[in-house]
Amino acid sequence: MTALFLVWYLSYVLLGAYAHDFMATKVFGNINVGLLLGLAQFVSTFAITALYVRFANRELDPRAAAIRNQLEGGHA
């Protein structure tokens, strides 16, 4: 997931630096490809965060609680 997002982010940066004409292509009205890709960066960041929170709540938190109970002398 990290590598995929890194490639996605670096692609956006490189397109912005070297493909000005492509990024300035109008999609509709004053909305261009660069703006849409920039907004997609935010959407993908929030999606990855939501997926991680879901994973942590389901997988990591119960394990951490079990370890904590075991170390504190509780019943796991």
PQR file with spaces between the fields and no chain letter, atoms N, CA, C, O and H, PARSE charges and radii, in Angstrom:
ATOM       1  N    MET     1       0.830   -1.182    0.000 -0.4000 1.5000
ATOM       2  CA   MET     1       0.000    0.000    0.000 -0.0000 2.0000
ATOM       3  C    MET     1       0.878    1.249    0.000  0.5500 1.7000
ATOM       4  O    MET     1       0.606    2.210   -0.720 -0.5500 1.4000
ATOM       5  N    THR     2       1.928    1.226    0.810 -0.4000 1.5000
ATOM       6  CA   THR     2       2.821    2.378    0.894 -0.0000 2.0000
ATOM       7  C    THR     2       3.499    2.652   -0.439  0.5500 1.7000
ATOM       8  O    THR     2       3.560    3.795   -0.893 -0.5500 1.4000
ATOM       9  H    THR     2       2.149    0.445    1.395  0.4000 1.0000
ATOM      10  N    ALA     3       4.008    1.594   -1.062 -0.4000 1.5000
ATOM      11  CA   ALA     3       4.692    1.758   -2.349 -0.0000 2.0000
ATOM      12  C    ALA     3       3.728    2.272   -3.411  0.5500 1.7000
ATOM      13  O    ALA     3       4.089    3.130   -4.216 -0.5500 1.4000
ATOM      14  H    ALA     3       3.959    0.666   -0.693  0.4000 1.0000
ATOM      15  N    LEU     4       2.511    1.752   -3.415 -0.4000 1.5000
ATOM      16  CA   LEU     4       1.513    2.185   -4.391 -0.0000 2.0000
ATOM      17  C    LEU     4       1.193    3.668   -4.219  0.5500 1.7000
ATOM      18  O    LEU     4       1.136    4.411   -5.199 -0.5500 1.4000
ATOM      19  H    LEU     4       2.219    1.055   -2.760  0.4000 1.0000
ATOM      20  N    PHE     5       0.986    4.097   -2.974 -0.4000 1.5000
ATOM      21  CA   PHE     5       0.687    5.502   -2.742 -0.0000 2.0000
ATOM      22  C    PHE     5       1.877    6.387   -3.081  0.5500 1.7000
ATOM      23  O    PHE     5       1.699    7.484   -3.611 -0.5500 1.4000
ATOM      24  H    PHE     5       1.032    3.493   -2.179  0.4000 1.0000
ATOM      25  N    LEU     6       3.080    5.930   -2.787 -0.4000 1.5000
ATOM      26  CA   LEU     6       4.274    6.708   -3.107 -0.0000 2.0000
ATOM      27  C    LEU     6       4.403    6.910   -4.614  0.5500 1.7000
ATOM      28  O    LEU     6       4.718    8.009   -5.071 -0.5500 1.4000
ATOM      29  H    LEU     6       3.225    5.039   -2.357  0.4000 1.0000
ATOM      30  N    VAL     7       4.161    5.857   -5.380 -0.4000 1.5000
ATOM      31  CA   VAL     7       4.191    5.973   -6.845 -0.0000 2.0000
ATOM      32  C    VAL     7       3.115    6.946   -7.312  0.5500 1.7000
ATOM      33  O    VAL     7       3.373    7.779   -8.181 -0.5500 1.4000
ATOM      34  H    VAL     7       3.905    4.964   -5.008  0.4000 1.0000
ATOM      35  N    TRP     8       1.916    6.855   -6.749 -0.4000 1.5000
ATOM      36  CA   TRP     8       0.800    7.737   -7.099 -0.0000 2.0000
ATOM      37  C    TRP     8       1.166    9.196   -6.804  0.5500 1.7000
ATOM      38  O    TRP     8       0.935   10.073   -7.636 -0.5500 1.4000
ATOM      39  H    TRP     8       1.706    6.178   -6.043  0.4000 1.0000
ATOM      40  N    TYR     9       1.734    9.456   -5.626 -0.4000 1.5000
ATOM      41  CA   TYR     9       2.099   10.813   -5.244 -0.0000 2.0000
ATOM      42  C    TYR     9       3.228   11.355   -6.119  0.5500 1.7000
ATOM      43  O    TYR     9       3.147   12.482   -6.608 -0.5500 1.4000
ATOM      44  H    TYR     9       1.922    8.744   -4.950  0.4000 1.0000
ATOM      45  N    LEU    10       4.275   10.561   -6.317 -0.4000 1.5000
ATOM      46  CA   LEU    10       5.398   11.021   -7.135 -0.0000 2.0000
ATOM      47  C    LEU    10       4.984   11.235   -8.586  0.5500 1.7000
ATOM      48  O    LEU    10       5.497   12.138   -9.248 -0.5500 1.4000
ATOM      49  H    LEU    10       4.340    9.646   -5.920  0.4000 1.0000
ATOM      50  N    SER    11       4.069   10.422   -9.083 -0.4000 1.5000
ATOM      51  CA   SER    11       3.555   10.622  -10.446 -0.0000 2.0000
ATOM      52  C    SER    11       2.874   11.978  -10.558  0.5500 1.7000
ATOM      53  O    SER    11       3.064   12.698  -11.539 -0.5500 1.4000
ATOM      54  H    SER    11       3.652    9.689   -8.545  0.4000 1.0000
ATOM      55  N    TYR    12       2.084   12.322   -9.552 -0.4000 1.5000
ATOM      56  CA   TYR    12       1.409   13.618   -9.549 -0.0000 2.0000
ATOM      57  C    TYR    12       2.425   14.761   -9.541  0.5500 1.7000
ATOM      58  O    TYR    12       2.287   15.721  -10.298 -0.5500 1.4000
ATOM      59  H    TYR    12       1.931   11.738   -8.755  0.4000 1.0000
ATOM      60  N    VAL    13       3.429   14.659   -8.697 -0.4000 1.5000
ATOM      61  CA   VAL    13       4.453   15.703   -8.611 -0.0000 2.0000
ATOM      62  C    VAL    13       5.217   15.818   -9.928  0.5500 1.7000
ATOM      63  O    VAL    13       5.448   16.923  -10.420 -0.5500 1.4000
ATOM      64  H    VAL    13       3.541   13.878   -8.082  0.4000 1.0000
ATOM      65  N    LEU    14       5.606   14.683  -10.497 -0.4000 1.5000
ATOM      66  CA   LEU    14       6.355   14.711  -11.761 -0.0000 2.0000
ATOM      67  C    LEU    14       5.505   15.235  -12.907  0.5500 1.7000
ATOM      68  O    LEU    14       6.000   15.978  -13.754 -0.5500 1.4000
ATOM      69  H    LEU    14       5.418   13.786  -10.097  0.4000 1.0000
ATOM      70  N    LEU    15       4.236   14.858  -12.944 -0.4000 1.5000
ATOM      71  CA   LEU    15       3.352   15.409  -13.973 -0.0000 2.0000
ATOM      72  C    LEU    15       3.237   16.923  -13.822  0.5500 1.7000
ATOM      73  O    LEU    15       3.251   17.651  -14.814 -0.5500 1.4000
ATOM      74  H    LEU    15       3.834   14.254  -12.255  0.4000 1.0000
ATOM      75  N    GLY    16       3.126   17.389  -12.595 -0.4000 1.5000
ATOM      76  CA   GLY    16       3.044   18.827  -12.358 -0.0000 2.0000
ATOM      77  C    GLY    16       4.307   19.557  -12.774  0.5500 1.7000
ATOM      78  O    GLY    16       4.249   20.700  -13.229 -0.5500 1.4000
ATOM      79  H    GLY    16       3.115   16.797  -11.789  0.4000 1.0000
ATOM      80  N    ALA    17       5.447   18.901  -12.620 -0.4000 1.5000
ATOM      81  CA   ALA    17       6.722   19.535  -12.946 -0.0000 2.0000
ATOM      82  C    ALA    17       7.047   19.480  -14.433  0.5500 1.7000
ATOM      83  O    ALA    17       7.601   20.432  -14.982 -0.5500 1.4000
ATOM      84  H    ALA    17       5.494   17.973  -12.250  0.4000 1.0000
ATOM      85  N    TYR    18       6.706   18.372  -15.090 -0.4000 1.5000
ATOM      86  CA   TYR    18       7.168   18.170  -16.464 -0.0000 2.0000
ATOM      87  C    TYR    18       6.068   18.073  -17.519  0.5500 1.7000
ATOM      88  O    TYR    18       6.373   18.114  -18.711 -0.5500 1.4000
ATOM      89  H    TYR    18       6.256   17.598  -14.644  0.4000 1.0000
ATOM      90  N    ALA    19       4.830   17.950  -17.133 -0.4000 1.5000
ATOM      91  CA   ALA    19       3.745   17.814  -18.116 -0.0000 2.0000
ATOM      92  C    ALA    19       2.723   18.930  -17.920  0.5500 1.7000
ATOM      93  O    ALA    19       1.544   18.680  -17.671 -0.5500 1.4000
ATOM      94  H    ALA    19       4.582   17.917  -16.165  0.4000 1.0000
ATOM      95  N    HIS    20       3.204   20.164  -18.037 -0.4000 1.5000
ATOM      96  CA   HIS    20       2.334   21.314  -17.805 -0.0000 2.0000
ATOM      97  C    HIS    20       1.111   21.308  -18.709  0.5500 1.7000
ATOM      98  O    HIS    20      -0.002   21.574  -18.257 -0.5500 1.4000
ATOM      99  H    HIS    20       4.163   20.366  -18.239  0.4000 1.0000
ATOM     100  N    ASP    21       1.317   21.009  -19.978 -0.4000 1.5000
ATOM     101  CA   ASP    21       0.196   21.036  -20.919 -0.0000 2.0000
ATOM     102  C    ASP    21      -0.863   20.004  -20.550  0.5500 1.7000
ATOM     103  O    ASP    21      -2.060   20.285  -20.620 -0.5500 1.4000
ATOM     104  H    ASP    21       2.221   20.794  -20.346  0.4000 1.0000
ATOM     105  N    PHE    22      -0.423   18.815  -20.160 -0.4000 1.5000
ATOM     106  CA   PHE    22      -1.379   17.781  -19.761 -0.0000 2.0000
ATOM     107  C    PHE    22      -2.144   18.199  -18.507  0.5500 1.7000
ATOM     108  O    PHE    22      -3.366   18.067  -18.447 -0.5500 1.4000
ATOM     109  H    PHE    22       0.549   18.588  -20.103  0.4000 1.0000
ATOM     110  N    MET    23      -1.429   18.699  -17.516 -0.4000 1.5000
ATOM     111  CA   MET    23      -2.074   19.086  -16.259 -0.0000 2.0000
ATOM     112  C    MET    23      -3.012   20.281  -16.449  0.5500 1.7000
ATOM     113  O    MET    23      -3.967   20.444  -15.690 -0.5500 1.4000
ATOM     114  H    MET    23      -0.436   18.807  -17.565  0.4000 1.0000
ATOM     115  N    ALA    24      -2.746   21.109  -17.450 -0.4000 1.5000
ATOM     116  CA   ALA    24      -3.584   22.277  -17.708 -0.0000 2.0000
ATOM     117  C    ALA    24      -4.762   21.972  -18.622  0.5500 1.7000
ATOM     118  O    ALA    24      -5.557   22.865  -18.917 -0.5500 1.4000
ATOM     119  H    ALA    24      -1.971   20.976  -18.067  0.4000 1.0000
ATOM     120  N    THR    25      -4.890   20.736  -19.073 -0.4000 1.5000
ATOM     121  CA   THR    25      -5.993   20.358  -19.954 -0.0000 2.0000
ATOM     122  C    THR    25      -7.321   20.565  -19.232  0.5500 1.7000
ATOM     123  O    THR    25      -7.540   20.031  -18.145 -0.5500 1.4000
ATOM     124  H    THR    25      -4.245   20.010  -18.833  0.4000 1.0000
ATOM     125  N    LYS    26      -8.201   21.345  -19.852 -0.4000 1.5000
ATOM     126  CA   LYS    26      -9.511   21.628  -19.264 -0.0000 2.0000
ATOM     127  C    LYS    26     -10.393   20.389  -19.358  0.5500 1.7000
ATOM     128  O    LYS    26     -10.469   19.740  -20.401 -0.5500 1.4000
ATOM     129  H    LYS    26      -8.023   21.778  -20.735  0.4000 1.0000
ATOM     130  N    VAL    27     -11.054   20.076  -18.257 -0.4000 1.5000
ATOM     131  CA   VAL    27     -11.989   18.960  -18.243 -0.0000 2.0000
ATOM     132  C    VAL    27     -13.399   19.501  -18.429  0.5500 1.7000
ATOM     133  O    VAL    27     -14.139   19.034  -19.295 -0.5500 1.4000
ATOM     134  H    VAL    27     -10.993   20.604  -17.410  0.4000 1.0000
ATOM     135  N    PHE    28     -13.768   20.481  -17.620 -0.4000 1.5000
ATOM     136  CA   PHE    28     -15.012   21.228  -17.807 -0.0000 2.0000
ATOM     137  C    PHE    28     -14.889   22.552  -17.065  0.5500 1.7000
ATOM     138  O    PHE    28     -14.383   22.602  -15.944 -0.5500 1.4000
ATOM     139  H    PHE    28     -13.166   20.860  -16.917  0.4000 1.0000
ATOM     140  N    GLY    29     -15.353   23.612  -17.694 -0.4000 1.5000
ATOM     141  CA   GLY    29     -15.237   24.941  -17.099 -0.0000 2.0000
ATOM     142  C    GLY    29     -13.788   25.281  -16.793  0.5500 1.7000
ATOM     143  O    GLY    29     -12.909   25.122  -17.640 -0.5500 1.4000
ATOM     144  H    GLY    29     -15.764   23.571  -18.605  0.4000 1.0000
ATOM     145  N    ASN    30     -13.549   25.747  -15.584 -0.4000 1.5000
ATOM     146  CA   ASN    30     -12.187   26.070  -15.151 -0.0000 2.0000
ATOM     147  C    ASN    30     -11.504   24.903  -14.439  0.5500 1.7000
ATOM     148  O    ASN    30     -10.435   25.071  -13.854 -0.5500 1.4000
ATOM     149  H    ASN    30     -14.262   25.876  -14.896  0.4000 1.0000
ATOM     150  N    ILE    31     -12.109   23.745  -14.488 -0.4000 1.5000
ATOM     151  CA   ILE    31     -11.552   22.554  -13.838 -0.0000 2.0000
ATOM     152  C    ILE    31     -10.608   21.867  -14.815  0.5500 1.7000
ATOM     153  O    ILE    31     -10.999   21.520  -15.929 -0.5500 1.4000
ATOM     154  H    ILE    31     -12.978   23.609  -14.964  0.4000 1.0000
ATOM     155  N    ASN    32      -9.347   21.672  -14.387 -0.4000 1.5000
ATOM     156  CA   ASN    32      -8.377   21.015  -15.258 -0.0000 2.0000
ATOM     157  C    ASN    32      -7.907   19.693  -14.645  0.5500 1.7000
ATOM     158  O    ASN    32      -8.264   19.359  -13.515 -0.5500 1.4000
ATOM     159  H    ASN    32      -9.029   21.954  -13.481  0.4000 1.0000
ATOM     160  N    VAL    33      -7.117   18.961  -15.394 -0.4000 1.5000
ATOM     161  CA   VAL    33      -6.632   17.650  -14.960 -0.0000 2.0000
ATOM     162  C    VAL    33      -5.821   17.776  -13.673  0.5500 1.7000
ATOM     163  O    VAL    33      -5.962   16.946  -12.775 -0.5500 1.4000
ATOM     164  H    VAL    33      -6.827   19.232  -16.312  0.4000 1.0000
ATOM     165  N    GLY    34      -4.981   18.791  -13.572 -0.4000 1.5000
ATOM     166  CA   GLY    34      -4.160   18.975  -12.379 -0.0000 2.0000
ATOM     167  C    GLY    34      -4.995   19.142  -11.122  0.5500 1.7000
ATOM     168  O    GLY    34      -4.669   18.577  -10.078 -0.5500 1.4000
ATOM     169  H    GLY    34      -4.866   19.464  -14.302  0.4000 1.0000
ATOM     170  N    LEU    35      -6.062   19.907  -11.216 -0.4000 1.5000
ATOM     171  CA   LEU    35      -6.940   20.108  -10.065 -0.0000 2.0000
ATOM     172  C    LEU    35      -7.622   18.800   -9.672  0.5500 1.7000
ATOM     173  O    LEU    35      -7.706   18.474   -8.488 -0.5500 1.4000
ATOM     174  H    LEU    35      -6.327   20.366  -12.064  0.4000 1.0000
ATOM     175  N    LEU    36      -8.102   18.059  -10.650 -0.4000 1.5000
ATOM     176  CA   LEU    36      -8.757   16.784  -10.355 -0.0000 2.0000
ATOM     177  C    LEU    36      -7.789   15.782   -9.727  0.5500 1.7000
ATOM     178  O    LEU    36      -8.144   15.082   -8.778 -0.5500 1.4000
ATOM     179  H    LEU    36      -8.034   18.324  -11.612  0.4000 1.0000
ATOM     180  N    LEU    37      -6.573   15.715  -10.254 -0.4000 1.5000
ATOM     181  CA   LEU    37      -5.585   14.799   -9.675 -0.0000 2.0000
ATOM     182  C    LEU    37      -5.184   15.244   -8.266  0.5500 1.7000
ATOM     183  O    LEU    37      -4.955   14.409   -7.392 -0.5500 1.4000
ATOM     184  H    LEU    37      -6.285   16.283  -11.024  0.4000 1.0000
ATOM     185  N    GLY    38      -5.099   16.546   -8.050 -0.4000 1.5000
ATOM     186  CA   GLY    38      -4.789   17.055   -6.715 -0.0000 2.0000
ATOM     187  C    GLY    38      -5.877   16.707   -5.711  0.5500 1.7000
ATOM     188  O    GLY    38      -5.579   16.312   -4.584 -0.5500 1.4000
ATOM     189  H    GLY    38      -5.285   17.224   -8.760  0.4000 1.0000
ATOM     190  N    LEU    39      -7.125   16.850   -6.111 -0.4000 1.5000
ATOM     191  CA   LEU    39      -8.228   16.463   -5.232 -0.0000 2.0000
ATOM     192  C    LEU    39      -8.237   14.958   -4.995  0.5500 1.7000
ATOM     193  O    LEU    39      -8.568   14.500   -3.901 -0.5500 1.4000
ATOM     194  H    LEU    39      -7.366   17.171   -7.027  0.4000 1.0000
ATOM     195  N    ALA    40      -7.875   14.193   -6.012 -0.4000 1.5000
ATOM     196  CA   ALA    40      -7.802   12.734   -5.867 -0.0000 2.0000
ATOM     197  C    ALA    40      -6.724   12.339   -4.860  0.5500 1.7000
ATOM     198  O    ALA    40      -6.841   11.305   -4.203 -0.5500 1.4000
ATOM     199  H    ALA    40      -7.607   14.565   -6.901  0.4000 1.0000
ATOM     200  N    GLN    41      -5.676   13.152   -4.734 -0.4000 1.5000
ATOM     201  CA   GLN    41      -4.651   12.891   -3.718 -0.0000 2.0000
ATOM     202  C    GLN    41      -5.272   12.940   -2.317  0.5500 1.7000
ATOM     203  O    GLN    41      -4.998   12.081   -1.479 -0.5500 1.4000
ATOM     204  H    GLN    41      -5.581   13.992   -5.267  0.4000 1.0000
ATOM     205  N    PHE    42      -6.106   13.949   -2.075 -0.4000 1.5000
ATOM     206  CA   PHE    42      -6.769   14.053   -0.775 -0.0000 2.0000
ATOM     207  C    PHE    42      -7.715   12.880   -0.542  0.5500 1.7000
ATOM     208  O    PHE    42      -7.731   12.293    0.540 -0.5500 1.4000
ATOM     209  H    PHE    42      -6.329   14.647   -2.755  0.4000 1.0000
ATOM     210  N    VAL    43      -8.496   12.543   -1.554 -0.4000 1.5000
ATOM     211  CA   VAL    43      -9.449   11.438   -1.427 -0.0000 2.0000
ATOM     212  C    VAL    43      -8.716   10.136   -1.122  0.5500 1.7000
ATOM     213  O    VAL    43      -9.130    9.379   -0.244 -0.5500 1.4000
ATOM     214  H    VAL    43      -8.482   13.020   -2.433  0.4000 1.0000
ATOM     215  N    SER    44      -7.632    9.877   -1.843 -0.4000 1.5000
ATOM     216  CA   SER    44      -6.898    8.627   -1.612 -0.0000 2.0000
ATOM     217  C    SER    44      -6.239    8.620   -0.231  0.5500 1.7000
ATOM     218  O    SER    44      -6.158    7.569    0.405 -0.5500 1.4000
ATOM     219  H    SER    44      -7.296   10.492   -2.556  0.4000 1.0000
ATOM     220  N    THR    45      -5.771    9.769    0.235 -0.4000 1.5000
ATOM     221  CA   THR    45      -5.181    9.845    1.574 -0.0000 2.0000
ATOM     222  C    THR    45      -6.216    9.515    2.644  0.5500 1.7000
ATOM     223  O    THR    45      -5.938    8.746    3.564 -0.5500 1.4000
ATOM     224  H    THR    45      -5.837   10.622   -0.282  0.4000 1.0000
ATOM     225  N    PHE    46      -7.407   10.095    2.524 -0.4000 1.5000
ATOM     226  CA   PHE    46      -8.463    9.813    3.500 -0.0000 2.0000
ATOM     227  C    PHE    46      -8.927    8.362    3.417  0.5500 1.7000
ATOM     228  O    PHE    46      -9.238    7.755    4.442 -0.5500 1.4000
ATOM     229  H    PHE    46      -7.633   10.720    1.777  0.4000 1.0000
ATOM     230  N    ALA    47      -8.975    7.799    2.212 -0.4000 1.5000
ATOM     231  CA   ALA    47      -9.378    6.396    2.055 -0.0000 2.0000
ATOM     232  C    ALA    47      -8.366    5.461    2.713  0.5500 1.7000
ATOM     233  O    ALA    47      -8.749    4.516    3.404 -0.5500 1.4000
ATOM     234  H    ALA    47      -8.722    8.292    1.380  0.4000 1.0000
ATOM     235  N    ILE    48      -7.087    5.718    2.502 -0.4000 1.5000
ATOM     236  CA   ILE    48      -6.048    4.883    3.119 -0.0000 2.0000
ATOM     237  C    ILE    48      -6.107    5.008    4.639  0.5500 1.7000
ATOM     238  O    ILE    48      -5.948    4.019    5.354 -0.5500 1.4000
ATOM     239  H    ILE    48      -6.775    6.485    1.941  0.4000 1.0000
ATOM     240  N    THR    49      -6.335    6.219    5.129 -0.4000 1.5000
ATOM     241  CA   THR    49      -6.453    6.422    6.574 -0.0000 2.0000
ATOM     242  C    THR    49      -7.631    5.642    7.137  0.5500 1.7000
ATOM     243  O    THR    49      -7.507    4.993    8.175 -0.5500 1.4000
ATOM     244  H    THR    49      -6.465    7.023    4.549  0.4000 1.0000
ATOM     245  N    ALA    50      -8.774    5.699    6.461 -0.4000 1.5000
ATOM     246  CA   ALA    50      -9.955    4.961    6.920 -0.0000 2.0000
ATOM     247  C    ALA    50      -9.694    3.461    6.927  0.5500 1.7000
ATOM     248  O    ALA    50     -10.100    2.765    7.858 -0.5500 1.4000
ATOM     249  H    ALA    50      -8.875    6.226    5.617  0.4000 1.0000
ATOM     250  N    LEU    51      -9.023    2.960    5.901 -0.4000 1.5000
ATOM     251  CA   LEU    51      -8.697    1.530    5.857 -0.0000 2.0000
ATOM     252  C    LEU    51      -7.771    1.138    7.003  0.5500 1.7000
ATOM     253  O    LEU    51      -7.945    0.082    7.611 -0.5500 1.4000
ATOM     254  H    LEU    51      -8.694    3.526    5.145  0.4000 1.0000
ATOM     255  N    TYR    52      -6.796    1.979    7.295 -0.4000 1.5000
ATOM     256  CA   TYR    52      -5.877    1.666    8.388 -0.0000 2.0000
ATOM     257  C    TYR    52      -6.591    1.692    9.737  0.5500 1.7000
ATOM     258  O    TYR    52      -6.360    0.820   10.575 -0.5500 1.4000
ATOM     259  H    TYR    52      -6.655    2.837    6.801  0.4000 1.0000
ATOM     260  N    VAL    53      -7.445    2.672    9.950 -0.4000 1.5000
ATOM     261  CA   VAL    53      -8.187    2.748   11.213 -0.0000 2.0000
ATOM     262  C    VAL    53      -9.049    1.501   11.384  0.5500 1.7000
ATOM     263  O    VAL    53      -9.116    0.934   12.474 -0.5500 1.4000
ATOM     264  H    VAL    53      -7.633    3.380    9.269  0.4000 1.0000
ATOM     265  N    ARG    54      -9.700    1.082   10.321 -0.4000 1.5000
ATOM     266  CA   ARG    54     -10.517   -0.136   10.373 -0.0000 2.0000
ATOM     267  C    ARG    54      -9.652   -1.353   10.721  0.5500 1.7000
ATOM     268  O    ARG    54     -10.026   -2.163   11.569 -0.5500 1.4000
ATOM     269  H    ARG    54      -9.645    1.543    9.435  0.4000 1.0000
ATOM     270  N    PHE    55      -8.507   -1.474   10.069 -0.4000 1.5000
ATOM     271  CA   PHE    55      -7.584   -2.575   10.348 -0.0000 2.0000
ATOM     272  C    PHE    55      -7.100   -2.528   11.796  0.5500 1.7000
ATOM     273  O    PHE    55      -7.079   -3.549   12.484 -0.5500 1.4000
ATOM     274  H    PHE    55      -8.203   -0.816    9.380  0.4000 1.0000
ATOM     275  N    ALA    56      -6.715   -1.346   12.249 -0.4000 1.5000
ATOM     276  CA   ALA    56      -6.206   -1.213   13.615 -0.0000 2.0000
ATOM     277  C    ALA    56      -7.275   -1.565   14.642  0.5500 1.7000
ATOM     278  O    ALA    56      -6.992   -2.237   15.633 -0.5500 1.4000
ATOM     279  H    ALA    56      -6.733   -0.517   11.690  0.4000 1.0000
ATOM     280  N    ASN    57      -8.491   -1.114   14.406 -0.4000 1.5000
ATOM     281  CA   ASN    57      -9.571   -1.412   15.345 -0.0000 2.0000
ATOM     282  C    ASN    57      -9.884   -2.904   15.401  0.5500 1.7000
ATOM     283  O    ASN    57     -10.176   -3.437   16.471 -0.5500 1.4000
ATOM     284  H    ASN    57      -8.721   -0.568   13.601  0.4000 1.0000
ATOM     285  N    ARG    58      -9.825   -3.570   14.267 -0.4000 1.5000
ATOM     286  CA   ARG    58     -10.181   -4.992   14.209 -0.0000 2.0000
ATOM     287  C    ARG    58      -9.034   -5.915   14.598  0.5500 1.7000
ATOM     288  O    ARG    58      -9.261   -6.946   15.230 -0.5500 1.4000
ATOM     289  H    ARG    58      -9.587   -3.136   13.398  0.4000 1.0000
ATOM     290  N    GLU    59      -7.815   -5.563   14.232 -0.4000 1.5000
ATOM     291  CA   GLU    59      -6.679   -6.474   14.398 -0.0000 2.0000
ATOM     292  C    GLU    59      -5.696   -6.051   15.489  0.5500 1.7000
ATOM     293  O    GLU    59      -5.342   -6.855   16.351 -0.5500 1.4000
ATOM     294  H    GLU    59      -7.630   -4.725   13.718  0.4000 1.0000
ATOM     295  N    LEU    60      -5.267   -4.822   15.455 -0.4000 1.5000
ATOM     296  CA   LEU    60      -4.191   -4.396   16.350 -0.0000 2.0000
ATOM     297  C    LEU    60      -4.660   -4.098   17.769  0.5500 1.7000
ATOM     298  O    LEU    60      -4.000   -4.489   18.733 -0.5500 1.4000
ATOM     299  H    LEU    60      -5.555   -4.169   14.755  0.4000 1.0000
ATOM     300  N    ASP    61      -5.785   -3.416   17.908 -0.4000 1.5000
ATOM     301  CA   ASP    61      -6.260   -3.056   19.244 -0.0000 2.0000
ATOM     302  C    ASP    61      -6.565   -4.277   20.109  0.5500 1.7000
ATOM     303  O    ASP    61      -6.173   -4.292   21.276 -0.5500 1.4000
ATOM     304  H    ASP    61      -6.320   -3.099   17.126  0.4000 1.0000
ATOM     305  N    PRO    62      -7.252   -5.310   19.587 -0.5600 1.5000
ATOM     306  CA   PRO    62      -7.469   -6.500   20.427  0.2800 2.0000
ATOM     307  C    PRO    62      -6.159   -7.177   20.841  0.5500 1.7000
ATOM     308  O    PRO    62      -6.043   -7.653   21.970 -0.5500 1.4000
ATOM     309  N    ARG    63      -5.192   -7.224   19.955 -0.4000 1.5000
ATOM     310  CA   ARG    63      -3.892   -7.816   20.302 -0.0000 2.0000
ATOM     311  C    ARG    63      -3.190   -6.997   21.381  0.5500 1.7000
ATOM     312  O    ARG    63      -2.635   -7.549   22.331 -0.5500 1.4000
ATOM     313  H    ARG    63      -5.286   -6.837   19.038  0.4000 1.0000
ATOM     314  N    ALA    64      -3.220   -5.684   21.225 -0.4000 1.5000
ATOM     315  CA   ALA    64      -2.588   -4.810   22.218 -0.0000 2.0000
ATOM     316  C    ALA    64      -3.271   -4.955   23.573  0.5500 1.7000
ATOM     317  O    ALA    64      -2.602   -4.964   24.607 -0.5500 1.4000
ATOM     318  H    ALA    64      -3.671   -5.235   20.454  0.4000 1.0000
ATOM     319  N    ALA    65      -4.592   -5.067   23.576 -0.4000 1.5000
ATOM     320  CA   ALA    65      -5.326   -5.237   24.832 -0.0000 2.0000
ATOM     321  C    ALA    65      -4.965   -6.569   25.487  0.5500 1.7000
ATOM     322  O    ALA    65      -4.808   -6.637   26.706 -0.5500 1.4000
ATOM     323  H    ALA    65      -5.135   -5.059   22.737  0.4000 1.0000
ATOM     324  N    ALA    66      -4.835   -7.618   24.694 -0.4000 1.5000
ATOM     325  CA   ALA    66      -4.468   -8.931   25.238 -0.0000 2.0000
ATOM     326  C    ALA    66      -3.070   -8.895   25.845  0.5500 1.7000
ATOM     327  O    ALA    66      -2.846   -9.447   26.922 -0.5500 1.4000
ATOM     328  H    ALA    66      -4.962   -7.563   23.704  0.4000 1.0000
ATOM     329  N    ILE    67      -2.143   -8.257   25.169 -0.4000 1.5000
ATOM     330  CA   ILE    67      -0.775   -8.142   25.697 -0.0000 2.0000
ATOM     331  C    ILE    67      -0.771   -7.323   26.980  0.5500 1.7000
ATOM     332  O    ILE    67      -0.105   -7.682   27.951 -0.5500 1.4000
ATOM     333  H    ILE    67      -2.325   -7.808   24.294  0.4000 1.0000
ATOM     334  N    ARG    68      -1.516   -6.224   26.981 -0.4000 1.5000
ATOM     335  CA   ARG    68      -1.591   -5.377   28.176 -0.0000 2.0000
ATOM     336  C    ARG    68      -2.174   -6.158   29.354  0.5500 1.7000
ATOM     337  O    ARG    68      -1.646   -6.094   30.465 -0.5500 1.4000
ATOM     338  H    ARG    68      -2.057   -5.933   26.192  0.4000 1.0000
ATOM     339  N    ASN    69      -3.259   -6.894   29.114 -0.4000 1.5000
ATOM     340  CA   ASN    69      -3.865   -7.700   30.183 -0.0000 2.0000
ATOM     341  C    ASN    69      -2.896   -8.754   30.700  0.5500 1.7000
ATOM     342  O    ASN    69      -2.813   -8.994   31.905 -0.5500 1.4000
ATOM     343  H    ASN    69      -3.687   -6.946   28.212  0.4000 1.0000
ATOM     344  N    GLN    70      -2.175   -9.371   29.799 -0.4000 1.5000
ATOM     345  CA   GLN    70      -1.216  -10.404   30.194 -0.0000 2.0000
ATOM     346  C    GLN    70      -0.098   -9.804   31.050  0.5500 1.7000
ATOM     347  O    GLN    70       0.296  -10.390   32.058 -0.5500 1.4000
ATOM     348  H    GLN    70      -2.242   -9.176   28.821  0.4000 1.0000
ATOM     349  N    LEU    71       0.404   -8.653   30.652 -0.4000 1.5000
ATOM     350  CA   LEU    71       1.493   -8.016   31.395 -0.0000 2.0000
ATOM     351  C    LEU    71       1.036   -7.457   32.739  0.5500 1.7000
ATOM     352  O    LEU    71       1.815   -7.405   33.691 -0.5500 1.4000
ATOM     353  H    LEU    71       0.083   -8.177   29.833  0.4000 1.0000
ATOM     354  N    GLU    72      -0.216   -7.044   32.815 -0.4000 1.5000
ATOM     355  CA   GLU    72      -0.738   -6.487   34.063 -0.0000 2.0000
ATOM     356  C    GLU    72      -1.274   -7.570   34.994  0.5500 1.7000
ATOM     357  O    GLU    72      -1.777   -7.269   36.076 -0.5500 1.4000
ATOM     358  H    GLU    72      -0.849   -7.086   32.042  0.4000 1.0000
ATOM     359  N    GLY    73      -1.169   -8.812   34.578 -0.4000 1.5000
ATOM     360  CA   GLY    73      -1.602   -9.908   35.433 -0.0000 2.0000
ATOM     361  C    GLY    73      -3.065  -10.268   35.293  0.5500 1.7000
ATOM     362  O    GLY    73      -3.592  -11.055   36.079 -0.5500 1.4000
ATOM     363  H    GLY    73      -0.760   -9.057   33.699  0.4000 1.0000
ATOM     364  N    GLY    74      -3.728   -9.698   34.296 -0.4000 1.5000
ATOM     365  CA   GLY    74      -5.135  -10.030   34.058 -0.0000 2.0000
ATOM     366  C    GLY    74      -5.263  -11.327   33.296  0.5500 1.7000
ATOM     367  O    GLY    74      -4.268  -11.997   33.021 -0.5500 1.4000
ATOM     368  H    GLY    74      -3.300   -9.059   33.657  0.4000 1.0000
ATOM     369  N    HIS    75      -6.472  -11.676   32.959 -0.4000 1.5000
ATOM     370  CA   HIS    75      -6.721  -12.896   32.188 -0.0000 2.0000
ATOM     371  C    HIS    75      -6.867  -12.517   30.728  0.5500 1.7000
ATOM     372  O    HIS    75      -7.675  -11.653   30.385 -0.5500 1.4000
ATOM     373  H    HIS    75      -7.281  -11.132   33.183  0.4000 1.0000
ATOM     374  N    ALA    76      -6.096  -13.152   29.873 -0.4000 1.5000
ATOM     375  CA   ALA    76      -6.126  -12.839   28.445 -0.0000 2.0000
ATOM     376  C    ALA    76      -7.168  -13.663   27.739  0.5500 1.7000
ATOM     377  O    ALA    76      -7.339  -13.535   26.526 -0.5500 1.4000
ATOM     378  H    ALA    76      -5.440  -13.853   30.151  0.4000 1.0000
